[in-house]
């Protein structure tokens, strides 16, 4: 388990229980840039009894990606639900609520005082 896969597994192990992250976020964390598929390949290479929490990695839309192993998608959903992760009616996870690392709330920019001042007469 050397090289790229080891980096991916170490990053996935950091995802807390009850949280998820995306393939792309893991790729960025380990220096793979936009190569999110490489994360998927690494997770597919895990041995059957692995302790790496592969189920906490989802696609960019917060959905479960299909796996080559029959029933793995159902197993992933069950594991996540047991950890308290909720799915919407479309089968997706709200990354704003369950994503890790937590995404900073979007803030409205502060209004700047007008550079022009009006003179009072």
DAPE-V823123 format. One record per pair of residues at least 12 apart in sequence whose C-alpha atoms are under 7 Angstrom apart, sorted by sequence separation. I is the first residue (numbers start at 1). J is the second residue. D is the distance in Angstrom with one decimal. If there is no record, write none. Layout:
<<I;J;D> <I;J;D>>
This chain:
<<24;36;4.5> <27;39;6.2> <23;36;5.0> <85;98;6.7> <11;26;6.6> <23;39;5.9> <23;40;6.8> <8;26;6.8> <55;76;5.0> <8;30;6.5> <7;30;6.1> <55;79;6.9> <55;80;6.9> <63;91;6.5> <63;92;4.6> <62;92;5.1> <63;93;6.3> <8;39;6.4> <62;93;4.7> <62;94;6.4> <62;95;6.1> <8;42;7.0> <23;57;6.1> <21;56;6.4> <22;57;5.3> <23;58;6.4> <20;56;4.6> <21;57;5.1> <22;58;4.9> <23;59;6.0> <5;42;5.2> <19;56;6.6> <20;57;5.6> <21;58;6.2> <22;59;5.2> <20;58;6.8> <22;60;5.6> <13;52;5.8> <12;52;6.8> <13;53;6.2> <12;53;6.5> <12;54;6.9> <9;52;6.4> <18;80;6.8> <18;83;4.7> <17;83;6.2> <18;84;5.5> <19;85;6.9> <18;85;5.5> <20;98;6.0> <21;99;5.4> <19;98;4.9> <20;99;5.0> <21;100;5.3> <19;99;5.6> <20;100;5.7> <19;100;5.8> <15;100;6.7>>
